[in-house]
Amino acid sequence: MRSILSSLSFKQFPYNHARHHWVRSMSRPLFQLESTVPFPLPASPTTITTYKHINSAFRLVFCSIPGPLCSAAIVVPTLGEGDEGLAHTLEHLVFCGSRGIPHRGYLDSLATRCLSTGTNAYTSEDHTAYTITTAGSEGMLEVLPVFLEHILYPTLRDAQFVTEVYHLDGEAKHQGVVYCEMAGRENTESDMLDLALRRLLFQNQTTYSRECGGLTKDIKLLNNDQIIDYHRRYYHIDNLTAIICGQVQPEAVFDKIASMPGLLDSMTGVPKGTAQMPVIVVPPLPGKPGDLITETVRFPSSDEEVGSIAYGWRGPPSEDIFTIVALDVLFRFLQETSASPFAQAFVERSDPFASQVDFELRGYVNTAIELVFSGVPCKTDGDNEAHAMDIDESEEDDSDYSEEDSEENSVVEDEEHAPRTDLFESGVYHGLVMNVLKDVVETKLSVPDAMCSSLERHRRKILEALEEEPHDSVAMYLVSDVVRHFLASGSTLNDTRAEGGVPVIGTRAKILSIVNELGAMPMSFWSDLARRWLIDAPMVEVKMIPDRELAEEHSRREAEEQRERVEAIGPAGLEILKAKVEAAVNENKVNLPEELVVKMPPVPDVTKAARLKGEMEILLFPNSPGGTSRPFETCQVVQTETVFVHLRLAFNTNDLPDDLRPYLVLFQELIFQTPLVLPGPKGESITMDYREVVRKSADLFVSYEAALGFGNDLWSASWLSEVFMISASAENSKWEHMIRFLCQALIFATFTEERVLTTAKNLLSEIVEVKRDGPDMLAAVSGRITMPVGSKAKNAQRNDGAISIFRQEGFLKDVVRNCKEGKVDVVLEGLGKVKECLLKAGVAKGPGFTQIAVPVANARGADALVREVAQIWDEEVQKHSALVSSKASKRENGVSTAPETQSAFPFPRKAYDAALADRTFGNAVLVPIPGVNTTFFSQIVPCDVLQPHPHPDYFAVTLLAELLTRLEGPLYTAIRGKGYAYDASVHISLWTGQLSFELYESSEPRRALLAFYSILTKLGTPVGFDDICSQFHLETARASVAYKAASSRATSGGVVVSALRAVLRGFKTLEEEEAFHQRLYAVTRDDLRRVYADYFMRFFDVDRRITVATTAPGASAQAMRESLGMVPNMDETEAINRENIDKWVIDFKETSLDELVMG
């Protein structure tokens, strides 16, 4: 439940304190209206309204947001006093029961029945936030007071500490949910970098230098009394603030809170004055202006190819919103696009110094500026051709592009593009960073209007965030104000509790007008800003170096230490530990007495929740004037409550020759980042340099993408892997410009050695980092094992293998080698053929399509929108044909000329077929990965509930998966509750037609899997089925599924995506899909029994299931292979019927990543 959040940052405004207005609910408590602040959402204005409880400092902050969702974040300021993670461990225990309702499971059962997926929380360095999101306000009103009661009055029993935080089990293994969570992440590159950077930046003082999640070496020294004391000191009603967003009436909240007598009274037994807590006093960063404090950190890794280097500066205090937003815009200029100064100097090179540059401004009471370069090549011995090869050629620069053409051109001279192996040596990288910053100040920021494009893009991205993630964005805007009030020692607003001030909540509400203010600032303002906060300020540096030996040492040490503990504790002591854990598990089980169950409120009617408008039409493109056909003939037009226009062009790849498919990843990364050869006014060709293409894309589009499939990852596809898409959104006034340039970005794309080499090397760096990550590799290996290969692969599945990292790593190395050996024409020709195949009109054996989305009541009708897209596409294709006609040859490209015969809606998909999976490695594959400390596990069976359409089992399968996976449900209790894994779930991949059981960060994969099998076996008995699938639990799961459906359309972007998924599946209208959703309420327990037998029992079918796991190498991998290969004993399982117990055995084949490589 832990995550680290940074504030979104923008300028302060004159704060409007409302006149005191007394609000009396039907009964006490009383609330005082404290302030009202106008807040401009993209589609309509709203307000941020703060009410204070009359008898305490508890505040309710409301922001009305359109749409079906209502959210609440209950914020508690919390400080890290050490690295034991007290705030994080307490966060976990809060959900286990309260003084008024001491029964575990009640809170989340109530929350789920209130149309949500349950409660959640995160812990940051200076606060803990408890969150809940519901569909509609009715459920929010029911759950909010109960949630508050759990936060203020948790039970905090010793047994809860044992299961949720830490214990030694009967085998002397370290266990506990929190312990396992942190063990799985504390030695990762990202977590180690984050902690090291903060410790340098805040001089190992204050909460910002602590590991708020807890370090395992300190967690195992904790006891429950320390957590109880921490709660007593921090969790007082005077320290709480609830931020509530959505269509929720404040008076209704007041009445509901008042209906729980004593909830907001003075806390019984808490000494007076405990609401006061220490303030944060940030120590000065030592050194004179420009000084550097540096540290090198080694991290366990499966390779030693690339590391990362990060820089940190102290930022302005959190109330200085004007400077904060100015820094945000400055860094958008410095690093956002591939044409920006940092990207040009470090990433977009023939021999990259990094694969990615990221910026973050941490919203602490005293902010922190962080700049992270990832994928930095380490010193090599020359055998790594992805990073250590000698490339003598200088970058190509044969275009008409000049410095004046872009605000973000390259700042690095050609001689600096030679390969380097000294990047981690003292002062080298820092010197390169400072050279860029100084060059920017001296040259780039001296150009008039240089910041205009970055300011305008910042404005658009603010609007996009508020439209697509309004609840999260508003909450993040407000949290920093809340934290400052409680924890800052002072502020220029005089709003801190330490100063006796009233909180100023809503300082970021005028963010858009602040961007306008910044647009009027002279260029000297920006150069002074860079000098003050970056160049002339002390800074810190952390260099992260991968270490394979350290990974192996960690694995060996854990096994040795466990053996030593077993010997020291002895058999009798181990039995005592085992008994203690079993007793704690039993005491901490979900326990809902019938009298509580019957008193739960009825599940609200989800149809009463507010909805965003959405309309959909499916139209055919008009015939082109010349009679030529297009790669797409069908268009979906969606109207919804958006301030932007959207366009998606989808090209079928079924006719793409197999030898060209591996180019697709490189191709999609180059689109929008490669030169365009455009026709000039006299028929001549004009080359637009790739940096100008990047700049124009950033200036015109709000967002844009080229990708294989729909909502997929770079190296895998879960939806539409056979379709290549380009998409963009823009402001309404730029509709025609958006269409034209989106078409041009594909049609006129030209590929060069410079861009190919740089992009290929950066992709190889990304693969190196993916191969270090347990969850990413689990997904990659699962895809590799389940996909058909060779002659088994159908058209619809051939791309999956082509884009897998197990194919791409070798392919991209070949690309780099070809560039080095003078064979770049082979690569350029391949990329050109891919483009030809996509553009070839009327030849695809599979359909393409387009999607248009516009604001409701758009001035253009749907027919006119489609005609405009068709007209502009035809114009650009005609221009391209004229441009290349003199160079065109009649060479055969292997593309069929068969006419298009299939409709895109519904899209002709191919579901997963276990009989076609690659069984080269058997049915179970175990991949050891150095640097991974826990196990990630997936077991996959076929489950197609999309065809035939509409499928009669769709909602029954969905509901049974939800019944098993829900918070405090069977899997949660049996696996997470016992510390076997941080998370366990049954997941449906609808488009691919797969049902999977998944474990995340598992310390006991054998016990977790046996628990899952026990639950499945129990479901097959009358008593077990009645327990797991009772009418109460069925209604609860139904509420969760209903919430997910409402949530998927909670924003305009959600409406657009949902509409496309609907037509791809076969729905002709949104109303037709809505009618189908009513079948959710018709699912019976008999339906659940049927799908249990038809689908879920496949997990016991050795021939139909595929099992994949990633884990630590050595003893961990050996123990997992041996333990899962044994038939369970009677005391290891609750199974009643052991007739098929041999099907519980997993015969893993340990396989290296190299063995999975595809030719």
Order of alpha helices (4+ residues) and beta strands (2+ residues): beta-beta-beta-beta-beta-alpha-alpha-beta-beta-alpha-alpha-beta-beta-alpha-alpha-alpha-alpha-beta-alpha-beta-beta-alpha-beta-beta-alpha-alpha-alpha-alpha-alpha-beta-alpha-alpha-beta-beta-beta-alpha-beta-beta-alpha-beta-beta-alpha-alpha-alpha-alpha-alpha-alpha-beta-alpha-beta-beta-alpha-beta-beta-alpha-alpha-alpha-alpha-alpha-alpha-beta-alpha-beta
